[in-house]
């Protein structure tokens, strides 16, 4: 389903797919078992352009449109969702926040390194007691002369043990969203500690960390945006991050479909390929429909971004719809994929079980499916069900 992709977009997709088929797919099971990707792939991914997409050339990036970015995220999700998270968090949640809200000095400090992956970023928002209710986080940043001193704890932070910079959200004022401020914190700052979270169900090759901030002192120049603007920074970033997650889910669902078709046309039972059985075809048809529908929802959202409408209610609604549908579709596709494989899908010699483990978390981060439904419901009715 190419619709009106430009020659450049098609070329990038082909380049990305060929690279990942060679450099990632043969190793993804090994990385999954080891609970870590081989970080040697990161600079190679940067050379392809994954980390520089949508970062302007003046800041060391490739420029480019959001549809090309979505194509890249789809290919990463198709090859190994753990890789997509590395790029999406560093380039997207961290890099695009600096691009949107940062000073000239902050952009110069961080963006060239993010674009060439010599620096990785993480997005330190979630706390042990604060997930969906991000406006009520408890990490604090207290004024100390011209500095801020940050104290608190973060959890489930992608790239946390690999990152060179953390976008940390902390409370500088009173209660609620208006008291939250964002800070760009080098991870080698005294008092900053990241501990890797092991034993995850899926995305095992992707570093996930618990972060401890013990009197972490940063200068005022580390503040991203104004005091009290942190919640806006976070929500703006997450709106776009939802599109990245959705695009990755399209790729994951496409991988489930491709794998199911390949297996069903080769595996024989009762003297014929199992693809000849009606109920197997039903599952394959369901996957195919979900993939196309999810991709179109993603492309509608990125079209709004490319037309400069990323700050509009229309985009926020489109992003929530794309993320909700695509993440749930990825879980359905992975379930179907295991069913097509039968018992063979339940062991890690085949990719089906990894697809399901990786897909499951997609309904949780960047806003759970339930949060997306509340956002969609509020947009349709004008009534806020959050309070």
LOFITOR-895886 format. One record per residue: residue in three letters; x, y, z of N, C-alpha, C, CB in turn. Coordinates in steps of 0.1 Angstrom, whole numbers, plus 5000, padded with zeros to 4 digits. Glycine has a CB too. Layout:
% LOFITOR-895886
ALAXYZXYZXYZXYZ ...
END
This chain:
% LOFITOR-895886
UNK500849885000500050005000500950125000499050005012 UNK501350174988502250294987501550424986503150264976 UNK500250424981499550544978500450644970499050614991 UNK500850754976501550854969502950884974500750994968 UNK503650774978505050794983505950844972505550654989 UNK506750944976507750994967508850894964508351124972 UNK509550924953510750834950511750834962511450884938 UNK511950944968512850954980512350874991513051094984 UNK511050874994510450805005510550655002509050845007 UNK510250614990510350474987511850424988509850444973 UNK512750504983514150464984514650454998515050574977 UNK514150545007514550535021514050405027514150655029 UNK512750375024512150255030512850135025510650245026 UNK513250125013514050015008515350005014514150024992 UNK516050115016517350115022517250065036517950255022 UNK516250125044516050085058515749935059514950165064 UNK514849885050514449745051515649655048513349715041 UNK516349685038517549595034518549605046518149645021 UNK518849715051519849725062519349645074519949875066 UNK518149655078517649585090517549435088516349645094 UNK517249395075517149255072518549195074516649235058 UNK519549275071520949225072521549235086521849295061 UNK521349355092522049385104521249355117522449525104 UNK519949335116519149325128518349185129518149435129 UNK517649155119516749035119517548905123516149015106 UNK518748885117519448765121519848755136520648745112 UNK519848865143520348865156519348895167521448975157 UNK518048925163517048975172516748865183515849005165 UNK516748735180516548635190517648635200516248495183 UNK518848645195520048645203520048765213521348645195 UNK519648885208519649005216518548985227519349125208 UNK517448925222516248905231516648815243515048845224 UNK517348705240517848615251518848685260518348495245 UNK519748765254520748835262520248955269521948875253 UNK519048995266518449115272519249245269518249105287 UNK519849245257520549365252520849355238521749395261 UNK520549455230520949465216522449495216520249565208 UNK523149455206524549495204524649645200525249405193 UNK525149725209525149865206525949905194525549945218 UNK526749815189527449845177526549875165528449735173 UNK525349835166524349865155523950015155523149775156 UNK524050085167523550225168524250315158523750275182 UNK525550325157526150415148525850375133527650425149 UNK525650245131525250205117523850255114525350045116 UNK522950245123521650305121521650455119520750275133 UNK522650515126522750665124523250695110523750725134 UNK524050615104524550635090523450615080525750535087 UNK522550525083521350515074520450635075520550385078 UNK520450705087519650825088518550815099519050855076 UNK518450705106517250695115517250795126517350555122 UNK518450835131518450925142518351075138519750905150 UNK518651105125518651245120517351285114519751265111 UNK516451195112515151225105514351335112514351095103 UNK513951435105513151545110513951645118511951495118 UNK515151615121516051715128516651805116517151655137 UNK516551935117516952015106518452005103516652165108 UNK518852025091520252015087521152115095520452035072 UNK520552225098521352325105521752275119520652455106 UNK521052175124521452115137522051975136520152105146 UNK522551945124523251815122522351705117523851785134 UNK521051725115520151625110520051615095518851645117 UNK519051535091518851515077517651605072518551375074 UNK516951665081515651725077514651615075515851825065 UNK513951635064512951525061511651545067513551395065 UNK510651475062509251485066508851375076508351485054 UNK507751395082507251295092506751165086506151365100 UNK506351175073505951045067507150955065505251065053 UNK508351015061509550935060509950885074510651025054 UNK509750965084510050915098509150795101509851035108 UNK507850805098506950695101507350575093505550745098 UNK507750585081508250475073509450405080508650515059 UNK510350485085511450435093511050365105512450545096 UNK510150415113509650355125508950225122508750445133 UNK508250225111507550095107508549985103506650125094 UNK509650025096510649925093511349875105511649975083 UNK511549965115512249915128511249825135512550045136 UNK509949855136509049775142508949635136507649835143 UNK509049635123508949515115510249425118508849545100 UNK511349485119512649405122512749365136513849485117 UNK512749465145512849445159512449565167514349415163 UNK511249555174510749665181511649725191509449625187 UNK512549655197513549705206514349815200514449595212 UNK514749805187515449905180514650035178515949855167 UNK513350015175512450135173512450215186511050085169 UNK512350155197512350235209513550315212512050145221 UNK514750265208515950335210515950465202517150255206 UNK515550455189515450565180514350665184515250525166 UNK513150615187512050695190512250775202510750605191 UNK512850725212513050795225514150905223513350705236 UNK515250865217516350955216516051065206517650875212 UNK515651025194515351125184514051195186515351055170 UNK513051125191511751175192511451245205510751065190 UNK511251175215510851235228511951325234510651125239 UNK513251295232514251385237514651485226515551295241 UNK515051445215515551535205514451635200516051455193 UNK513251595197512251685192511851775203511051605187 UNK511951735216511551835226512651945227511551755240 UNK513951905225514952015225514752105213516351945224 UNK514352045201514152125189513052215191513852025177 UNK511952175198510752255199510852365210509552165202 UNK511452325221511452415233512752465237510752345245 UNK513852415231515152445236515652585231516152345231 UNK516652635239517352755235518352725224518052825247 UNK518952825218519952805207521152725213520452935201 UNK521452765225522652695231522252545234522952765245 UNK521052515238520652375241520652295228519352375248 UNK520152355218520052285205521452255200519352375194 UNK522352355201523752335197524452225206524552465198 UNK524052225219524752125228524251985225524352165242 UNK522951965221522451825221522151775207521251825229 UNK521551855198520951805186521951735176520251905179 UNK523151795174524051725165524451585169525351805163 UNK524651575183524951445188523851345187525451455202 UNK522651395190521451305188521251265174520151385193 UNK521551355164521351315150522351215145521451445142 UNK523551215150524551115146524751005156525851185143 UNK523851005166523850895177525150885185523550765170 UNK525950995184527050995194526551025208528151095189 UNK525351085208524651105221523351025220524451255224 UNK522850965231521550915232520850985243521550755234 UNK519551005241518751065251517650975257518051185246 UNK517151005269516050935275515051035280516550835286 UNK513850985283512751075287512251025300511551065276 UNK512651105311512451065324511151125330513651095333 UNK510051065327508751115332508051025342507851135320 UNK507950905339507150805347507850785361506950675340 UNK507050775371507550755385506950625391507350875394 UNK507450565401506850445407505450465411507650405419 UNK505050585415503650605419502850695409503650675432 UNK503450725398502850815389503050775375503350965390 UNK502050715368502150665354501350755345501750525353 UNK500050715344499150795336498850925341497850715334 UNK498950945354498651075360499951155361498051055375 UNK500451195349501751265349501751395355502251275335 UNK500651465357500551595363500851595378499251655360 UNK500851475384501051475398502351405403499851395405 UNK503351415394504651355398505251425410505651365386 UNK506151345417506651395430508151435430506351285440 UNK508851395420510251445419510251595420510951395406 UNK511151645428511251795430512551855425511051825445 UNK512451975421513552065417513552195425513652085402 UNK514452205435514452325443515452415439514652275458 UNK515152545440516052655437517252655447515352785436 UNK518452665442519652685451520552785444520352545454 UNK520352915448521053015441520653025426522652995442 UNK521553015417521253015403521052875397522353095395 UNK521152775406520952635402519652585406522152555407 UNK519352455402518252375407518852245412517252345395 UNK518252195423518752065429517551975428519152085444 UNK517751865420516651775417516751645426516651735402 UNK515651605431515651485440514351405436515651525455 UNK514551275434513351195431513751065425512351275423 UNK512750995419512950865413512050855401512650755424 UNK512650785391511850755378511950605376512450845366 UNK511050555368510950415365510550385351509950345375 UNK510950275346510650225332511150325321509150205331 UNK512350375323512850475314513650415303513750575322 UNK513150415291513850355279515150435276512950365266 UNK516250355273517550415271518250455284517550525261 UNK517550435295518050495308519550475311517250455319 UNK519950345309521350315312522350345301521450165316 UNK521850375289522650405278522750555275522150335265 UNK521850635280521650775276522850855281520350825281 UNK523150955273524051065278523351185283524951105266 UNK522051195280521251305285519851255289521151415275 UNK519351305299517951275304517151395304517951205318 UNK515951385298514951495299514151465311514051505286 UNK514351535322513851505335512751605339514951505346 UNK511551545343510451635347510351635362509151575340 UNK510351755368510351765382509451885386511751785387 UNK508951875399508051975404508852095409507151915415 UNK508552215404509152335409508152425416509852415397 UNK506852395414505852475420504852395428505152555409 UNK503652445428502552375436502152245429501452475437 UNK500952205434500452075429499852085415499352025438 UNK499751975408499151975395500051995384498052075395 UNK499551985372500452005360501152135359499651985347 UNK500652245364501252375362502552385371500252485366 UNK502752295380503952305388505152225383503652255402 UNK505052165371506052075366506952155356505351955358 UNK508252125357509252195349510152085343510052295356 UNK510652105331511552005324512952055325511051995309 UNK513951955326515351985327516151885318515851975341 UNK517151935312518051855304519251825313518551925291 UNK519351695317520351655327521351565321519651595339 UNK522651605320523651505316523751385326525051565315 UNK523751265321523651155330524951125338523351025322 UNK526051195335527251185343527251295354528451205335 UNK526151365356526051455367526051385381524751545366 UNK526851435390526851365404525451355409527751445413 UNK525151245415523851215421522851155412523251345426 UNK523251135399522351075389522750925388522451145375 UNK521850835390522150695389521050625382522350635404 UNK521450535372520450455365520750305367520550485349 UNK519750235371519850085373518950015363519450055388 UNK519449925356518749855345517649765351519649775336 UNK516449765345515349685349515449555340513949755347 UNK515549445347515749315340514449235341516949235345 UNK514349125333513149035335511949085328512949005349 UNK512049175318510849225311510149115303511149345303 UNK508849125301508149035292508649045278506649055293 UNK508649175273509049195259510049315258507849225251 UNK510349345246511349455243512649435252510749595246 UNK513049305253514049265262515449325257514149115263 UNK515649345245516949395240517049545242517049365225 UNK516049615246516049755248516349785263514749815244 UNK517249875266517549905280516449985286518949985280 UNK515949935297514950005305515550025319513649925305 UNK515350145325516050175337515150235348517150265335 UNK515550215360515050295371516150405374514750205384 UNK515650525375516650635377516450695391516450745366 UNK517550715398517550785411518250915410518250685422 UNK517651015415518151155415518351195429517251255407 UNK519651205433519951235447520651365448520851125454 UNK519951475450520551615450521351635437521451625463 UNK520751615426521351645413521351795410520651555402 UNK522451855410522551995408522752035393523652065417 UNK521852115388522052155374521852305373520952085364 UNK522552375364522352515362521052555356523552575354 UNK520652685358519452735352519352705337519252885355 UNK520552705331520652685316520152545312522052715311 UNK520052455322519552325319518052315318520152225329 UNK517352415322515952415322515452425308515352525330 UNK514552335304513952335290512652405291513852185285 UNK512652525284511352605285511352685298510152515284 UNK510152725301509952815313509552725325508952915311 UNK509752785337509152715349507652695347509552795362 UNK507252575351505752545350505352495336505052665353 UNK506252495326505952455312506252305310506752535303 UNK506752235320507152095318506052005314507652045331 UNK504852025319503751935315503351955301502451955324 UNK503452075296503152105282504252035273503152255279 UNK505552045277506651985270506351835269507952005277 UNK505951775280505751625281504651585272505451585295 UNK503451655273502351615265502551635250501051695270 UNK503251745246503551775232504351665227504151915231 UNK505351625235506251515230505551385229507451505240 UNK504651355238503951225238502951215227503251205251 UNK502351335223501451335212502151275199500851475209 UNK503351335197504151285185504651145187505251385182 UNK505051115200505550985203504550875200505950975217 UNK503250905202502150815200502150775185500850865204 UNK502450865176502550835162503650735159502650955153 UNK504850765166505950675164505650535169507150725171 UNK505050525180504650395185503650325176503950405199 UNK502750395171501750345162502450295149500650445158 UNK503350375144504050325131504850205134504950445126 UNK505450195146506250075149505249955150506950085162 UNK504049975155503049865157502649825143501849915165 UNK502549915133502149875120503249775114502049995110 UNK504549815117505549725112505549585119506949785115 UNK505249585132505149465140504049375134505049485155 UNK502849435132501749365127502049315113500449455127 UNK502749395105503149345091504049225092503849465084 UNK504949225102505849115104505048995107506949145114 UNK504049005116503248895119502448835107502148935130 UNK501948925099501348885087502248815077500649005080 UNK503348875075504348815066504848675070505648905064 UNK505048665083505548535089504448435088506048555103 UNK503248475091502148375091501848325077500848445096 UNK501948415067501748375053502848275049501648495044 UNK504048315052505148225048505048085054506548285052 UNK504648085067504547955074503347875069504447975089 UNK502247945067500947875063501047815049499847965064 UNK501847875041501947825027502947715026502347935017 UNK503847695036504847595036504447475045506147645041 UNK503747495056503347395065502247315060503047455079 UNK502347185060501247095055500647015066501847005044 UNK499346995065498646905074497446845066498046985087 UNK497146725068496146655061496346665046494746715065 UNK497646665042497946645028497946775020497046555022 UNK497846895027497847015020498347135029496447055014 UNK498847245023499247355031498147405040499747475022 UNK498447445052497447495061496847625057498047505075 UNK497547695047496847815041495647785034497847885032 UNK495347655031494147615024492947595033494447485016 UNK493147605046492047585055491347725058492547525068 UNK490047725058489347845058489647925071487847815058 UNK489747865082489947945095491347995096489647855107 UNK492347935089493647995089493548115080494647895083 UNK492848115068492748225060491948335067492048185047 UNK491048305075490348405083491348485091489248345092 UNK492248425098493148495107494148575098494048395115 UNK494548525087495448605078494648725072495948515067 UNK493348705069492548815064492448925075491248765059 UNK492148885087492048985098493349065100491648905111 UNK494448995099495749065101495949165089496948965101 UNK495649125077495849205066494949335067495549135053 UNK493749315071492849435073493349525084491449385076 UNK493749465095494349555106495549625102494649465118 UNK496449565094497649635090497349755081498549535082 UNK496449735072496149845063495449955070495249795051 UNK494449925079493750025086494650105096492549965094 UNK495550035102496450095112497450185104497249995120 UNK497950145093498850225085498150355080499350145073 UNK496950345076496250465071496050565082494950425065 UNK495750515094495550605106496850675109495050525118 UNK497950605108499250665111499550765100500450555111 UNK499350735088499650825077498750955077499450755063 UNK497550935082496651055084497251145095495251015088 UNK497751085106498351175116499651235111498651085128 UNK500551165104501751235100501551335089502751125095 UNK500451315081500051415071499751545078498851365063 UNK499051545090498751665097500051725102497851635109 UNK500951645107502251695111503051765100503151585117 UNK503051705088503751755077503051885071503851655066 UNK501851905074501152025070501152135081499651995067 UNK501952105092502152205102501052215112502352345096 UNK500252115114499052115122499352025135497852065115 UNK500552015139500951935150500451985164502351915151 UNK500052105165499552165177498052175178500252305179 UNK497352115169495952125168495252015175495552135153 UNK493952035179493151925185492951815174491851975190 UNK492951855162492751755151493851655151492651815138 UNK495151705153496251615153496251525165497551685152 UNK496051585177496051515189495051395189495751605201 UNK493851425183492851315182493351205172491551375177 UNK493951255161494451155151495551065157494951225139 UNK496451125165497551055171496950955181498451155178 UNK495950985189495350895199494750775191494350965208 UNK493950805181493350705173494350605167492450765162 UNK495350665161496450575155497050495165497450665148 UNK497450545176498150475187497250365193498650565198 UNK496050395196495050295201494850185192493750365205 UNK494550215179494150105170495350025166493550165157 UNK496450085163497650015159498249925170498750115154 UNK498249975182498849895193497949775196498949975206 UNK496649795196495749675198495749585186494249725201 UNK495949635174496049555162497249465162496049645149 UNK498349525168499649445168499449325178500749535173 UNK498749345189498549235198497649135191497849285211 UNK496649175184495749075177496549005167494549155170 UNK497349075159498149005149499148905155498949115140 UNK499748945166500748855172500048725178501448925183 UNK498848745183498048635188497748535176496748675195 UNK497248595165496948515153498148445148496348605142 UNK499348515148500548455143500948335151501748555144 UNK500848335164501148215172500148105169501048255187 UNK498848145167497848045164498147975150496448105164 UNK498548055141498947995128500047895129499248105117 UNK501047935137502247845139501847725148503347925146 UNK500847735156500547625165501547615176500447495157 UNK501947495180502847475190504247535187503047325193 UNK504547535174505847595171505947745174506147575156 UNK504847805175504847955178505047985192503548015174 UNK505047875201505247895215506647895220504347795222 UNK507547865211508947855215509747955207509547715212 UNK510947995212511648105206512548075195512448175217 UNK512347955189513047915177512347995165513047765174 UNK511148035167510348105157510048245162509048025153 UNK509748335154509548475158508248505165509748575147 UNK507248415163505848455167505748495182504948335164 UNK506448415191506248445205506848575209506848335213 UNK507948615202508648745205507748855200509948755198 UNK507048835189506148935184505048965195505448895171 UNK504548865201503448885211504048955223502848745214 UNK505148915228505748975240506049125237507048895244 UNK506649155225506949285222505649375220507849295209 UNK504649315214503449385211502649425224502549305202 UNK502749345234501849365245502149505252502049255255 UNK503349545253503649675260503249795252505149685263 UNK502949775239502649885231501249945235502549845216 UNK500449865242499149915247499249995260498149805248 UNK500549995265500750055278501450195277501549965287 UNK502550195270503350325271502950425261504850295270 UNK503350555263502950665255501450685257503250655240 UNK500950635269499450645271498750515269498850755263 UNK498250455279497550325278496350335268497050275291 UNK495850215264494650215255493550285262494350075252 UNK493450265275492250325282492450485282492250275297 UNK493650535284493850675283493450725269495350715287 UNK493850655259493550695245492050705243494150605235 UNK491350615249489850615247489250735254489250485253 UNK489850765266489350885273489651015265489950895287 UNK490751015259491151135251490251145238492551125246 UNK489951035232489051035221487651065225489050895214 UNK487251015236485851045241485751195245485550965253 UNK486751255251486651395254486651475242487951435262 UNK487351435231487351515219486051505212488451465209 UNK485351395213484051375206482951445214483751225204 UNK482951435227481851485235482051625241481551385246 UNK483351665242483551785249483551775264482651895245 UNK483351655270483251635284484551555289481951555288 UNK485151615299486351555305486051445315487251665311 UNK486351315312486151205320487351175329485751085312 UNK488351255329489551225337489351265351490751305331 UNK488451355354488151405368486751395371488751545370 
END
